[in-house]
Amino acid sequence: MSARGKARKRALDVLYEADVRQVPALDVLAAHRADTERPVNEHTVAIVEGVAAHRERIDDLITTYATGWTLDRMPAVDRNLIRIGTWEILYADDVPDAVAVAEAVGLARELSTDDSPSFVNGLLARILELKPRLALD
């Protein structure tokens, strides 16, 4: 796994923890950064801060385009992978869109249900398709 891949996985860990504990992601990130035995990569910080900064818009898009699914009904891993993928597609100019989708799908395959990779892929593909028409905050 590449350094960015590891950073993405660590960002997922932070966002997942915040989601499950129902606490702000930036608070969880701060606690992880305070742990000097396991330093946090700057790319992890950028992902978590980016998702946190744009979370309302990201969640609105997910809710709009996840046909038949509410955010609460999605597995927490999938929900946070889609948040990361959406942030990377829409706001991270240094991450190619295809890489954002592929990495999210790969982590879904590794960490979630059998149906998750196709669900994550389909929703991120839809966000990618709509990207040129989306008004960003």
Contacts in CASP RR format, 6 or more apart in sequence:
PFRMAT RR
TARGET T0000
AUTHOR 0000-0000-0000
METHOD contacts of the structure
MODEL  1
MSARGKARKRALDVLYEADVRQVPALDVLAAHRADTERPVNEHTVAIVEG
VAAHRERIDDLITTYATGWTLDRMPAVDRNLIRIGTWEILYADDVPDAVA
VAEAVGLARELSTDDSPSFVNGLLARILELKPRLALD
1 9 0 8 1.000
3 41 0 8 1.000
3 43 0 8 1.000
4 43 0 8 1.000
4 95 0 8 1.000
5 103 0 8 1.000
6 41 0 8 1.000
7 41 0 8 1.000
7 42 0 8 1.000
7 43 0 8 1.000
7 44 0 8 1.000
7 47 0 8 1.000
8 43 0 8 1.000
8 44 0 8 1.000
8 47 0 8 1.000
8 84 0 8 1.000
8 103 0 8 1.000
8 107 0 8 1.000
9 107 0 8 1.000
10 32 0 8 1.000
10 40 0 8 1.000
10 41 0 8 1.000
10 44 0 8 1.000
11 43 0 8 1.000
11 44 0 8 1.000
11 47 0 8 1.000
11 48 0 8 1.000
11 51 0 8 1.000
11 84 0 8 1.000
12 77 0 8 1.000
12 80 0 8 1.000
12 81 0 8 1.000
12 84 0 8 1.000
12 107 0 8 1.000
12 111 0 8 1.000
14 25 0 8 1.000
14 28 0 8 1.000
14 29 0 8 1.000
14 32 0 8 1.000
14 44 0 8 1.000
14 48 0 8 1.000
15 25 0 8 1.000
15 28 0 8 1.000
15 48 0 8 1.000
15 51 0 8 1.000
15 80 0 8 1.000
15 83 0 8 1.000
15 84 0 8 1.000
16 76 0 8 1.000
16 77 0 8 1.000
16 80 0 8 1.000
17 28 0 8 1.000
18 24 0 8 1.000
18 25 0 8 1.000
18 27 0 8 1.000
18 28 0 8 1.000
19 25 0 8 1.000
19 76 0 8 1.000
19 79 0 8 1.000
19 80 0 8 1.000
20 76 0 8 1.000
21 28 0 8 1.000
24 52 0 8 1.000
25 48 0 8 1.000
25 51 0 8 1.000
25 52 0 8 1.000
25 55 0 8 1.000
26 48 0 8 1.000
26 49 0 8 1.000
26 52 0 8 1.000
29 40 0 8 1.000
29 45 0 8 1.000
29 48 0 8 1.000
29 49 0 8 1.000
32 38 0 8 1.000
32 40 0 8 1.000
33 40 0 8 1.000
33 45 0 8 1.000
46 92 0 8 1.000
47 84 0 8 1.000
47 87 0 8 1.000
47 88 0 8 1.000
47 92 0 8 1.000
50 87 0 8 1.000
50 91 0 8 1.000
51 58 0 8 1.000
51 83 0 8 1.000
51 84 0 8 1.000
51 87 0 8 1.000
54 87 0 8 1.000
54 90 0 8 1.000
54 91 0 8 1.000
54 137 0 8 1.000
55 83 0 8 1.000
56 137 0 8 1.000
57 136 0 8 1.000
57 137 0 8 1.000
58 83 0 8 1.000
58 86 0 8 1.000
58 87 0 8 1.000
58 90 0 8 1.000
59 71 0 8 1.000
59 83 0 8 1.000
61 86 0 8 1.000
61 127 0 8 1.000
61 134 0 8 1.000
62 71 0 8 1.000
62 79 0 8 1.000
62 82 0 8 1.000
62 83 0 8 1.000
62 86 0 8 1.000
62 123 0 8 1.000
63 70 0 8 1.000
63 71 0 8 1.000
65 123 0 8 1.000
65 126 0 8 1.000
65 127 0 8 1.000
65 130 0 8 1.000
66 74 0 8 1.000
66 82 0 8 1.000
66 123 0 8 1.000
69 119 0 8 1.000
71 79 0 8 1.000
74 82 0 8 1.000
75 112 0 8 1.000
75 113 0 8 1.000
75 116 0 8 1.000
77 107 0 8 1.000
77 108 0 8 1.000
77 111 0 8 1.000
77 112 0 8 1.000
77 116 0 8 1.000
78 108 0 8 1.000
78 112 0 8 1.000
78 113 0 8 1.000
78 116 0 8 1.000
78 119 0 8 1.000
78 120 0 8 1.000
81 104 0 8 1.000
81 107 0 8 1.000
81 108 0 8 1.000
81 112 0 8 1.000
81 116 0 8 1.000
81 120 0 8 1.000
82 104 0 8 1.000
82 120 0 8 1.000
82 123 0 8 1.000
82 124 0 8 1.000
84 100 0 8 1.000
84 104 0 8 1.000
85 100 0 8 1.000
85 101 0 8 1.000
85 103 0 8 1.000
85 104 0 8 1.000
85 124 0 8 1.000
85 127 0 8 1.000
86 124 0 8 1.000
86 127 0 8 1.000
88 95 0 8 1.000
88 97 0 8 1.000
88 99 0 8 1.000
88 100 0 8 1.000
88 103 0 8 1.000
89 97 0 8 1.000
89 100 0 8 1.000
89 101 0 8 1.000
89 124 0 8 1.000
89 127 0 8 1.000
89 128 0 8 1.000
89 131 0 8 1.000
90 127 0 8 1.000
90 131 0 8 1.000
90 134 0 8 1.000
90 136 0 8 1.000
91 136 0 8 1.000
92 100 0 8 1.000
97 128 0 8 1.000
97 131 0 8 1.000
100 124 0 8 1.000
101 121 0 8 1.000
101 124 0 8 1.000
101 125 0 8 1.000
101 128 0 8 1.000
104 120 0 8 1.000
104 121 0 8 1.000
104 124 0 8 1.000
105 117 0 8 1.000
105 120 0 8 1.000
105 121 0 8 1.000
105 124 0 8 1.000
106 117 0 8 1.000
108 116 0 8 1.000
108 117 0 8 1.000
108 119 0 8 1.000
108 120 0 8 1.000
108 121 0 8 1.000
109 116 0 8 1.000
109 117 0 8 1.000
112 120 0 8 1.000
127 134 0 8 1.000
END
